Amino acid sequence: MGLLATIRKEWFIIGIVLVILSAKVEPSFGAKGGPLKPEITISYLAVSLIFFNSGLSLKTEELTSALLHVRLHLFVQSFTLVFFPLTIWLLVRVLALTTIDQWLLRGLQTVSCMPPPVSSAVILTKAVGGNEAAAIFNSAFGSFLVRFEWRGACHECVVLCNRVFFFFLYVVQGIMVTPTLLLLFLGSSSSVSFGSIFSQLFMTVVVPLVVGQVCRRFLRECLERRKPPFGAVSSAVLLMIIYSTFCDTFSNANMELEPTSLLMVVFIIFSIQLTFLLLTFGFSSRSGSGFSPADTVAIMFCSTHKSLTLGIPMLKIVFAGYKHLSLISVPLLIYHPAQILLGSVLVPTIRSWMTNRQKMMPSLQPV
């Protein structure tokens, strides 16, 4: 693969490095009160744009077949939102006895509270040949629209009920579960009130997402024909948020990041991912689990991956004005490329296992 092809493929990771370096060179431009006016352009406009874009791009038809695979969904969501945060909480309490920076450890806890991503878990599941529909359902659980089909129900009634059910799910997980977990495990570290957090999340997350879905209803044919680069748009806006976050950090002369702590956190993150991948694999592939090999693949990636797209805006809202925000964000910025790298390396091995297992157990097919 040539240099240009590599840049095109990994432009987002390269972009993260470049915006952090840019923030280091001239932090005053994107810091609070600076020319960029991040308290408006980032906190409201950029975050709203990301979720409007998500609402505009979300396809719901492919989720229908996965909706009834309840055991798989319960396993993934329980692992992601209960087991994962509790385990990291215990680990952080042990690591607090070491010399690792306490703000990086808090950042590690924030990673555990995030929902699965809508992209990487699905992409890797598809690359292996696993249960892609189940991966889509669980990855988009906090930001998706379920499409129910009722015999005899008029189209408008179905659409209305879809919107209501979507709204309920997004409110429960998108603006209730994740911030609640953050405040539960990190204590009352936020500089804004609990009510203000939910209010801003509602206005910058739920409302733009609903508007995006409504717009998609009228623009669906045009969007499917032209295929706009939704992912690239969200990633570009996310780079702006990351840039502003680090501008705030570098504008604080007293803020320092100890290299040894950073290296230890990188090692810990890779260890956590590998351990959890093995744990979910062992549990879901054991005899009598009731999961097919394709299900196991979806479970592995959806249970262990965490969303950067939702995570960074969420932290920006929950810890608005917090001087250690960028340090808290560092583990999530590391976790994102780490989960893609580790997952990509394991794809051939997992695909080989799944193929051999399906040959031995031909009756087990993805739901």
N, C-alpha and C positions, 0 to 999 in steps of 0.2 A: 504493500500500500504506500503510495507516494505521500509526500509532505502535505500537498494541498488537500488530498483526500482525507488524510488524518485530521487536518484542521477543520474540514467541513463536518466530519463525524463527531469530533470532540470539542466543537466550538464553545459549548456551554461551560465545560470544565476550564478551558483556556480563558473564557470570559470571566469566570470567577477570580482567577489569578490576576488578570489584568485590572479588574475594577478594584480589587484590594490594593494592588500596587498604586493605582491612580489615587485612591483615597489616602494612601500614605504620603504621596507627593504633595497633594494640595487638599488637606482634610477640611479646610474652612468652607470650601465651595458647597459640599453636600451635607455639612453638619447643621444641626438645628439652629435656625436663625440666619443661615447662609443664603447665598443667591438662589440656590435650588429650591428653597422653601420646603424642605421635606415634611414639615408638620402638616402641610396641605397636599403637596404633589405626591408624596410617598404614602403617608398614613391613610389618606382617603382615596386620591385618584388612582394611584398605582395598584393598591390592593383591590379596589373596586373593579379595575380593568381586568385583573387576573381572573376574578370570579365571574365577571360578565362573559369573558372569553370562554371560561369553562362551561357556563350555561349554554352558550351559543354552540359549542362543539360537542356536547355530550350526546352520544347516540344511545338510545334506550332499548331498541329492538333486540339487541344481542344479549340483554340481561334476562329476558323472559324465561329462557330454557333453564337458567341457573337458579331461579328464584326459589324453587321447591327443595333444593338440596340443603335442607335445614341443618343437618348434623355438621356438614362441612363449614357452613357459615358460622355456626355457634362456636366451633373449635377455633376458627381463625380469629373471630372477634374477641373471644375470651382470652386467647393467647396474647393478642395484640394490646388489648385495653385493660387486662387484669394481670395475667402472669408476667408479661414483659415489664410493666412499670414496677411491680412489687419486687421482682428479682433484681432489677437495677437499683432500686431503693436500698435493698440489703447490701448490694455490692458497693454502692457509693458510701454507705456508712463504714464499711471496712476500709475503702480507699481513702476516706477522710483522715485516717491515721497515718497516711503517707505524706510525702511532700508535694503531691500533685496540687496544682492551683485549685482552690475551692470553687471558683467560678466556672472552670472547665468541668468540674464534677457536677455542678448544678446543670450545666449544659448537657451533660450525659443523661441526667434525669429527664430533661425536656425532650430528648430524643425518644425516650421510652414512652412518652405520653402521646406521641404523634400517631395518627392513623396511617394505614398503608398508602403508598403512592398510587396514582391512577396510571402511571406509565411503566416504570421499570419492572414491577412485579408481573404485569401483563405481558410485556415484551419478552421477558425471560421465560415465562411459562409457555408462550407461543413458540419460542425458539426451540424448546425441548420437545414440544408436541403434547403438552399437558392439557388439563381441563381449562381452556382459555375462558370459557363463559363464566366459570366459577371465580376465576381470577379477576375478571372484569367486575363481577358483582361485588366481591369483597373489597377490591381496591377503590371502587367508587361508592361504597356504602354510605359514606358521609356526604356525598355530593352528587347523588344520582336520582333519576326519575324512573320509578318502576312502572312498567307498562302492563296493567291488568287487562285481561280480555274476558268480557262477560257476554254470554249469549243473550241476545235480545236487548242489550243495552245500547243506547244511541251513542254515536261517536262523541258528541259533546259531553255526555255524562262520564264516559270513560276518561276523556281528557281532563275533566274537572277533578275526578277522583285521583287520577295520576298526580296532578299538581298538589292536591291536599296531602297525599301519602308522602310524596317527595319532601314537601315542606316539613312535615312531622319528623322524618328521618334526619333531615339536615339540621333542624333545630336541636334535636336530641344529641346527635354526635358532633356536628360541626361547630355549634356554639355553646354546647353544654358539657359534653364529656371531656373533650380535650382541654379546654381552659380550666375545668374543674379539677382534672387530674394535675395540671400544672400547679394550681394554687394549693392542692392537697399535699403534694409531695415536696413543693418548694416553700411552703408556708406563705405568709402574707408578705412576700417580697415585692409584689407589684406596687408601683407608685400611683395606681389609679384604683378606684373602687370596683367591687365585683359587679355592681349594676352598670357602671360605665363601660366595663369590658364587654358585657353582653349587648349593651346598646350599640356600641361601635361595631361589634361583630355582626350584629343584625343588619346594620346599615351598609357595611362595606363587604359583607360576605353573602348573606341570604338574599337581600334585595337585588344586587346585581346578578346573582345566579338565576333568580326567578325571572328577571327581565330578559336575561340571555336565553332562557328556555322559551319564553313567550315569543321573542324575536325569531328563534329557530323555527318555531311552528309556521311562521309566514315566509321564512327565507329558506326553508329546507331544501327545495329542489335546486335553488341557486347555489347553496353551500355545497351540496353533494356533487354538483356539476363542476364548480370551480375549485373545490377542495383547498380552502385557505389554509395557510400554515399556522394553525391554532397553537401547536406546541411551541413553535419558534417565537410567537408573540408573547406567550406567557413566560417563556424563559428569558426573553429580552427585558421584560418588565421586572422579573425577579432579580436580574442583574442590577437594575437601578436600586432596588430595595437593599440588596447586599452592599452596594456602593455607599448608600446613605448610612447604613448601620456602621460600617467601618470608618466613615468620615467622623462620626460622633466619637468613636473610640480614639482615633489618632489625634483628634483635636484636644483630647485630655492628656496633658503632658505627664500626668502621674500614672498613666496606664501602661503596664508592661506585661508581656507574655513570656514566661520562662520556657526556653526551648526544650528542656528535659521533660517538663510537664506535658508539652504538646506531643512529643514523641511517645510518651507513655500512654496518652489518650488514644493516639492512632493505633498502637498495639492492642489496647483494651477493646477498641471498637471492632477491629478485625477478629479478635478472640470471641467477642460476644456474638458476632454474626455467625461465625463458623460453629460455635457451640449450639446456638439456637437452630441453625440449619440441620445439624445432626440430631438434635433433640426432636424437632418436628418430623424429620424423616423417620426416626426410629419409632415414634409413637404412631404415625399415620400409616406406616408400611407393615406394621406387625400383623401377625395372623389374627384374624377376628376383628380387626379395626373397622371393617366395613367400607374402607376407602379403596378405590381403584388406584393403580399406579399413576394414572393421569391426575387423579384427585390429589395424590401425595405431592406431586410437582407444584400444583397450585397452592397447596397448604404451606409448603416450604417457603416459597417466595412471598406470598401475601402475609404470612405470620411474622416474618423477620425483616421485611422492608419497611421503611418509614418515609413519609412524604416531606420533601423539601419545599414543594410548591405551596402547600398549606402551612407548613411549619414556620417558615420565615415570616410571612405576614402575621401569623398568629402570635409569635413572640414579639413582633413589633407593636402589636396592640396590647397584649397582656403586660409587657414590661416597658410601656411607653415612657420615655424620659429617664430610663434607668441607665446609669453610667456604665454598668458592666454588661449591657445587652450584647455587644459584639462577642465578648468572651463566652457568654452563655450560648451564642449562636455557633461558635466554632465546631463543637462536636457534631452538630447537625450538618454543617458544611462538609465535614470529613465523612460522615456516615453515608451521604448521598453517593459520591463517586466510589466509596468502598463497597457498597452493596452491589453496584453495577459491575465493578471489577471482579469481585469474588464470584458473583453469579455467573458472569460470562466465562470465567475460567472453569466453573463446574458444569456448564451446559453439556459438553460432550459426555462427561461421565454420567450425569443424571439421565441423559437421553439414552445412553447405552443400557443403563439399569432398567429404565422404563420399557424399552423395546424387548429386552430379555424377559422381564416379568410378565409382559402382556402375552408373549408367546407361551409362557408356562401356564398362564391363567387367562385364556382367551375370553372367558365370560365376563371379566371385569372390564367394562368400558366406561368412559366418562359419561356422567349424567348430562 
